[in-house]
Amino acid sequence: MNSYKISIFGGMVCGILPNLPVENIIVTICMATFGTVTSFLVTVVLKWLSKRLGLEKQ
């Protein structure tokens, strides 16, 4: 049963991948990277602010 799922997924990927424009893939990768970096920076700033203002949990 598991090999059927892998075969279906592999066939689907091989069928869809050639039809995707390279530009869309590059834009998706860039947006995911930007979102990850932004999320990390916001988390670091909020942690720093909470320590600075004395709001951290004890």
KEMARMI-157468 format. One record per residue (C-alpha): chain; x, y, z; residue number from 1. Coordinates in steps of 0.2 Angstrom, whole numbers, plus 5000, padded with zeros to 4 digits. Layout:
BEGIN
+----+------+------+------+-----+
| ch |   c1 |   c2 |   c3 |   i |
+----+------+------+------+-----+
|  A |    X |    Y |    Z | NUM |
...
+----+------+------+------+-----+
This chain:
BEGIN
+----+------+------+------+-----+
| ch |   c1 |   c2 |   c3 |   i |
+----+------+------+------+-----+
|  A | 5000 | 5000 | 5000 |   1 |
|  A | 5014 | 5012 | 5004 |   2 |
|  A | 5023 | 5009 | 4988 |   3 |
|  A | 5007 | 5015 | 4979 |   4 |
|  A | 5007 | 5031 | 4988 |   5 |
|  A | 5025 | 5034 | 4983 |   6 |
|  A | 5021 | 5030 | 4965 |   7 |
|  A | 5006 | 5041 | 4964 |   8 |
|  A | 5016 | 5056 | 4972 |   9 |
|  A | 5031 | 5053 | 4961 |  10 |
|  A | 5020 | 5053 | 4945 |  11 |
|  A | 5011 | 5068 | 4951 |  12 |
|  A | 5028 | 5078 | 4954 |  13 |
|  A | 5035 | 5072 | 4937 |  14 |
|  A | 5019 | 5077 | 4928 |  15 |
|  A | 5018 | 5094 | 4936 |  16 |
|  A | 5036 | 5099 | 4938 |  17 |
|  A | 5040 | 5102 | 4919 |  18 |
|  A | 5024 | 5113 | 4917 |  19 |
|  A | 5030 | 5125 | 4931 |  20 |
|  A | 5039 | 5140 | 4925 |  21 |
|  A | 5057 | 5142 | 4932 |  22 |
|  A | 5052 | 5160 | 4937 |  23 |
|  A | 5038 | 5155 | 4948 |  24 |
|  A | 5049 | 5143 | 4957 |  25 |
|  A | 5063 | 5156 | 4960 |  26 |
|  A | 5050 | 5169 | 4966 |  27 |
|  A | 5043 | 5156 | 4978 |  28 |
|  A | 5060 | 5151 | 4985 |  29 |
|  A | 5064 | 5170 | 4987 |  30 |
|  A | 5048 | 5174 | 4996 |  31 |
|  A | 5050 | 5159 | 5008 |  32 |
|  A | 5067 | 5164 | 5012 |  33 |
|  A | 5062 | 5182 | 5015 |  34 |
|  A | 5047 | 5176 | 5026 |  35 |
|  A | 5059 | 5165 | 5036 |  36 |
|  A | 5072 | 5179 | 5039 |  37 |
|  A | 5058 | 5191 | 5043 |  38 |
|  A | 5050 | 5180 | 5056 |  39 |
|  A | 5067 | 5176 | 5064 |  40 |
|  A | 5071 | 5194 | 5066 |  41 |
|  A | 5054 | 5199 | 5073 |  42 |
|  A | 5056 | 5185 | 5086 |  43 |
|  A | 5073 | 5191 | 5091 |  44 |
|  A | 5068 | 5209 | 5092 |  45 |
|  A | 5052 | 5204 | 5103 |  46 |
|  A | 5063 | 5194 | 5114 |  47 |
|  A | 5075 | 5208 | 5116 |  48 |
|  A | 5061 | 5220 | 5120 |  49 |
|  A | 5053 | 5209 | 5133 |  50 |
|  A | 5069 | 5207 | 5142 |  51 |
|  A | 5073 | 5226 | 5141 |  52 |
|  A | 5056 | 5230 | 5147 |  53 |
|  A | 5056 | 5216 | 5161 |  54 |
|  A | 5041 | 5207 | 5153 |  55 |
|  A | 5049 | 5190 | 5152 |  56 |
|  A | 5042 | 5175 | 5161 |  57 |
|  A | 5050 | 5168 | 5176 |  58 |
+----+------+------+------+-----+
